[in-house]
């Protein structure tokens, strides 16, 4: 795998996503900002309906310092494919074509176009900023909402105790296509994330990055805790840092011990209703996933 490393020494001082109207502590906004700091000014972006298009395209205060466009909700990857074709037709070689889509626009509404783009080997970068619900429209459940999480469509009442389904594993789904490069990341480990954006830009084919990007509003956490919670999602083992390329998986981080899952969950308003049995189930699911990864995947 490409071991390209991004650092402050090669980071531009220019900002390409600023003046937006995102909520304080927005993980998605930080994910976009950091990615564009890596990719630079010769970048063309597409964003579907979602938080980042809602907060970034408010005329006359446009937040993008690059060429960016709003795509259809279902068509982010197909829009990117058209943009890549246009770049080729114009002989543009030193440009990046990137999409930023939320979890709903990726795992649910946009998964067909994404699958097709990977199948065709489009030279694009697709970044899913995962805040685990449809936050832009008021925190409805998505295919990436964790088991037990409270949303407006999965309330924590006596009949339904939060989400009754588990989070889709989009990393495995895209890897199953034989994609050129895929990775998981977290804004809590932003150096790792930026390195992966750089590797994605250099892979020569289709790249997918799935970055955990907490939403303080929807998660019920203080705005200043977004980075801490994003880091804890990895440290407690409910999220992981990994890569896939050339048919091989590898873990970027193998914790010697996990921090308590209960501590991570109890800090979030969306999980306040969980009972001890619910937390025990989360631990069992985590342990099963890690047992599989540790036996089947290599280390970085």
C-alpha positions as CSV (number, residue, x, y, z in Angstrom):
1,X,0.0,0.0,0.0
2,X,1.0,3.6,-0.6
3,X,2.7,4.9,2.6
4,X,2.4,8.6,1.6
5,X,2.5,10.9,4.7
6,X,1.0,14.4,4.9
7,X,2.4,16.8,7.5
8,X,2.3,20.5,8.4
9,X,5.5,21.0,6.3
10,X,3.6,20.4,3.1
11,X,0.2,21.8,4.2
12,X,-0.9,25.0,2.5
13,X,-1.9,28.0,4.6
14,X,-4.8,28.6,2.2
15,X,-8.3,27.7,3.3
16,X,-10.8,26.2,0.8
17,X,-13.8,25.8,3.1
18,X,-14.5,28.7,5.4
19,X,-17.3,31.0,6.4
20,X,-19.8,28.2,6.4
21,X,-22.9,28.1,8.5
22,X,-22.3,24.7,10.2
23,X,-23.2,24.2,13.8
24,X,-20.4,24.7,16.4
25,X,-18.2,21.7,16.7
26,X,-19.4,20.1,13.4
27,X,-17.4,17.1,12.5
28,X,-18.5,17.1,8.9
29,X,-17.2,20.7,8.4
30,X,-13.8,19.7,9.8
31,X,-13.6,16.6,7.6
32,X,-14.3,18.8,4.5
33,X,-11.8,21.5,5.5
34,X,-9.0,19.0,6.3
35,X,-9.5,17.0,3.1
36,X,-9.3,20.2,0.9
37,X,-6.2,21.3,2.7
38,X,-4.6,18.1,1.5
39,X,-6.0,18.2,-2.1
40,X,-5.5,21.9,-2.7
41,X,-6.9,24.5,-5.1
42,X,-7.0,22.3,-8.2
43,X,-9.9,20.3,-6.9
44,X,-13.4,19.9,-8.2
45,X,-16.1,18.9,-5.6
46,X,-19.6,17.6,-5.7
47,X,-21.9,17.5,-2.6
48,X,-25.4,16.1,-2.5
49,X,-28.3,17.3,-0.3
50,X,-27.0,17.2,3.3
51,X,-25.4,19.3,6.0
52,X,-22.3,20.4,4.0
53,X,-24.3,21.5,0.9
54,X,-26.8,23.3,3.2
55,X,-24.2,25.2,5.1
56,X,-21.7,25.8,2.3
57,X,-23.8,27.1,-0.6
58,X,-25.7,30.1,1.0
59,X,-25.5,32.9,-1.5
60,X,-23.8,35.3,-1.4
61,X,-21.6,33.8,1.4
62,X,-20.3,30.8,-0.5
63,X,-18.0,28.8,1.6
64,X,-15.9,26.9,-1.0
65,X,-12.7,28.3,-2.3
66,X,-12.6,25.7,-5.0
67,X,-15.0,24.7,-7.8
68,X,-17.9,23.0,-6.1
69,X,-21.4,22.0,-7.1
70,X,-24.5,20.5,-5.4
71,X,-25.4,17.1,-6.9
72,X,-28.7,15.2,-6.7
73,X,-29.1,13.3,-3.5
74,X,-28.7,9.9,-5.1
75,X,-26.1,10.9,-7.7
76,X,-23.0,12.1,-6.0
77,X,-20.8,9.4,-7.5
78,X,-22.3,9.6,-11.0
79,X,-21.8,13.4,-10.9
80,X,-18.2,12.8,-10.0
81,X,-17.8,10.4,-12.9
82,X,-19.1,13.0,-15.3
83,X,-16.7,15.6,-13.8
84,X,-13.8,13.2,-14.2
85,X,-14.8,12.6,-17.8
86,X,-14.9,16.3,-18.5
87,X,-11.5,16.8,-16.9
88,X,-10.1,14.1,-19.2
89,X,-11.7,15.7,-22.2
90,X,-10.0,18.9,-21.4
91,X,-6.7,17.3,-20.8
92,X,-6.6,18.2,-17.1
93,X,-4.2,15.8,-15.5
94,X,-3.2,17.5,-12.2
95,X,-6.7,17.9,-10.7
96,X,-8.7,16.0,-8.0
97,X,-12.4,15.1,-8.3
98,X,-13.9,14.6,-4.8
99,X,-17.3,14.1,-3.4
100,X,-18.4,14.8,0.2
101,X,-21.6,13.0,1.2
102,X,-23.2,12.2,4.5
103,X,-24.1,8.7,5.8
104,X,-27.6,8.8,4.4
105,X,-26.5,10.1,1.0
106,X,-23.9,7.3,0.9
107,X,-25.2,4.1,2.6
108,X,-28.8,4.6,1.6
109,X,-29.7,7.0,-1.2
110,X,-26.4,7.2,-3.0
111,X,-25.2,3.6,-2.7
112,X,-26.2,2.6,-6.2
113,X,-24.3,5.3,-8.0
114,X,-21.3,4.7,-5.7
115,X,-21.3,1.0,-6.5
116,X,-21.4,1.7,-10.3
117,X,-18.5,4.2,-10.0
118,X,-16.4,1.7,-8.2
119,X,-17.3,-1.0,-10.8
120,X,-16.2,1.2,-13.6
121,X,-13.0,2.2,-11.9
122,X,-13.7,6.0,-12.1
123,X,-10.8,8.1,-11.0
124,X,-12.5,9.9,-8.2
125,X,-12.3,10.3,-4.4
126,X,-15.6,9.7,-2.5
127,X,-15.5,10.8,1.2
128,X,-18.4,9.9,3.5
129,X,-18.6,12.1,6.6
130,X,-20.5,9.8,8.9
131,X,-22.5,11.5,11.6
132,X,-24.8,8.4,11.9
133,X,-28.1,10.0,11.0
134,X,-29.9,12.3,8.6
135,X,-28.8,15.4,10.6
136,X,-29.6,18.0,8.0
137,X,-33.3,17.3,8.2
138,X,-33.6,16.8,11.9
139,X,-31.8,13.6,13.0
140,X,-33.7,10.8,11.3
141,X,-32.3,7.2,11.3
142,X,-30.0,6.2,8.4
143,X,-28.4,2.9,7.4
144,X,-25.4,4.0,9.4
145,X,-27.2,4.8,12.7
146,X,-25.9,2.5,15.4
147,X,-28.1,0.0,17.3
148,X,-30.0,1.7,20.1
149,X,-29.3,5.3,19.0
150,X,-32.2,7.7,19.6
151,X,-33.3,9.6,16.5
152,X,-36.6,11.3,15.7
153,X,-37.7,8.2,13.7
154,X,-36.4,5.8,16.4
155,X,-37.3,7.4,19.7
156,X,-36.4,6.1,23.1
157,X,-39.9,5.3,24.1
158,X,-41.5,2.2,25.7
159,X,-42.3,0.7,22.3
160,X,-39.1,1.4,20.4
161,X,-35.9,1.9,22.4
162,X,-33.8,3.6,19.8
163,X,-32.6,2.1,16.5
164,X,-33.4,-1.5,16.1
165,X,-30.9,-2.2,13.4
166,X,-27.1,-2.3,13.3
167,X,-24.8,0.0,11.4
168,X,-24.1,-1.1,7.8
169,X,-20.4,-1.9,7.2
170,X,-19.7,0.4,4.3
171,X,-16.0,-0.3,4.4
172,X,-16.5,-4.0,3.7
173,X,-19.2,-3.2,1.1
174,X,-16.9,-1.0,-1.0
175,X,-13.9,-3.3,-0.5
176,X,-16.0,-6.2,-1.8
177,X,-16.1,-4.4,-5.1
178,X,-12.3,-4.7,-5.4
179,X,-11.9,-0.9,-5.1
180,X,-8.5,0.6,-5.7
181,X,-8.3,2.2,-2.3
182,X,-10.6,2.4,0.7
183,X,-10.1,3.5,4.3
184,X,-11.8,4.3,7.5
185,X,-10.8,7.4,9.5
186,X,-11.9,9.6,12.4
187,X,-11.6,13.4,12.8
188,X,-10.3,12.6,16.3
189,X,-7.2,11.1,14.6
190,X,-6.9,13.9,12.0
191,X,-3.3,13.1,11.0
192,X,-4.3,9.6,10.0
193,X,-7.3,11.0,8.1
194,X,-5.2,13.5,6.1
195,X,-2.6,10.8,5.3
196,X,-5.4,8.7,3.9
197,X,-6.8,11.6,1.8
198,X,-3.3,11.9,0.3
199,X,-3.1,8.2,-0.5
200,X,-6.5,8.3,-2.0
201,X,-5.4,11.1,-4.3
202,X,-2.4,9.1,-5.4
203,X,-4.0,5.7,-5.9
204,X,-4.8,6.2,-9.6
205,X,-8.3,4.9,-9.5
206,X,-11.4,4.9,-7.3
207,X,-10.9,5.8,-3.7
208,X,-13.4,5.8,-0.8
209,X,-12.8,7.2,2.7
210,X,-15.3,6.7,5.5
211,X,-14.6,9.3,8.2
212,X,-16.3,9.3,11.6
213,X,-17.5,12.9,12.1
214,X,-19.6,13.5,15.2
215,X,-22.6,15.9,15.2
216,X,-22.9,17.6,18.6
217,X,-26.5,18.6,17.9
218,X,-27.7,15.1,16.9
219,X,-25.5,13.2,19.3
220,X,-26.3,15.3,22.3
221,X,-22.7,16.3,23.3
222,X,-21.1,19.6,24.1
223,X,-19.8,21.4,21.0
224,X,-16.2,21.4,22.3
225,X,-16.2,17.6,22.8
226,X,-16.6,16.6,19.1
227,X,-12.9,15.7,18.6
228,X,-12.7,14.0,22.0
229,X,-15.8,11.8,21.2
230,X,-14.4,11.1,17.7
231,X,-11.2,9.8,19.2
232,X,-13.0,7.8,21.9
233,X,-15.1,6.0,19.2
234,X,-11.8,4.5,18.1
235,X,-10.3,4.1,21.5
236,X,-13.2,2.1,22.8
237,X,-13.2,-0.1,19.7
238,X,-16.6,0.8,18.3
239,X,-14.9,2.4,15.3
240,X,-11.5,1.4,13.8
241,X,-8.8,2.7,11.5
242,X,-8.1,0.5,8.5
243,X,-7.2,0.5,4.8
244,X,-7.9,-1.8,1.9
245,X,-5.9,-1.9,-1.3
246,X,-4.8,-4.5,-3.9
247,X,-7.1,-7.1,-2.3
248,X,-5.7,-6.7,1.2
249,X,-7.0,-5.3,4.4
250,X,-4.8,-3.8,7.1
251,X,-5.4,-2.3,10.5
252,X,-3.7,1.0,11.2
253,X,-4.1,0.8,14.9
254,X,-4.4,-2.1,17.2
255,X,-5.3,-1.0,20.8
256,X,-3.7,-3.0,23.5
257,X,-6.8,-2.4,25.6
258,X,-10.1,-0.7,24.9
259,X,-11.5,2.2,26.9
260,X,-14.9,1.4,28.3
261,X,-17.7,1.4,25.8
262,X,-20.2,2.5,28.5
263,X,-18.2,5.7,29.1
264,X,-18.3,6.5,25.4
265,X,-22.0,5.9,25.1
266,X,-23.1,7.6,28.4
267,X,-21.5,10.8,27.3
268,X,-24.0,11.1,24.4
269,X,-27.6,12.2,24.8
270,X,-28.7,9.8,22.0
271,X,-27.7,6.8,24.2
272,X,-28.9,8.0,27.6
273,X,-31.8,5.5,27.6
274,X,-29.6,2.4,27.1
275,X,-29.8,-0.3,29.7
276,X,-26.9,-2.5,30.9
277,X,-28.1,-5.3,28.5
278,X,-27.9,-2.9,25.6
279,X,-24.3,-1.9,26.5
280,X,-23.3,-5.5,26.9
281,X,-24.6,-6.2,23.4
282,X,-22.5,-3.3,22.0
283,X,-19.5,-4.8,23.7
284,X,-20.2,-8.3,22.3
285,X,-20.6,-6.9,18.8
286,X,-17.4,-5.0,19.1
287,X,-15.5,-8.0,20.4
288,X,-16.8,-10.2,17.5
289,X,-15.8,-7.6,14.9
290,X,-12.3,-7.2,16.4
291,X,-11.8,-11.0,16.7
292,X,-12.5,-11.2,12.9
293,X,-10.2,-8.3,12.0
294,X,-7.3,-9.4,14.2
295,X,-7.3,-12.9,12.7
296,X,-8.0,-12.0,9.1
297,X,-6.2,-8.6,8.5
298,X,-2.6,-7.5,8.7
299,X,-1.2,-4.6,10.7
300,X,0.1,-1.4,9.3
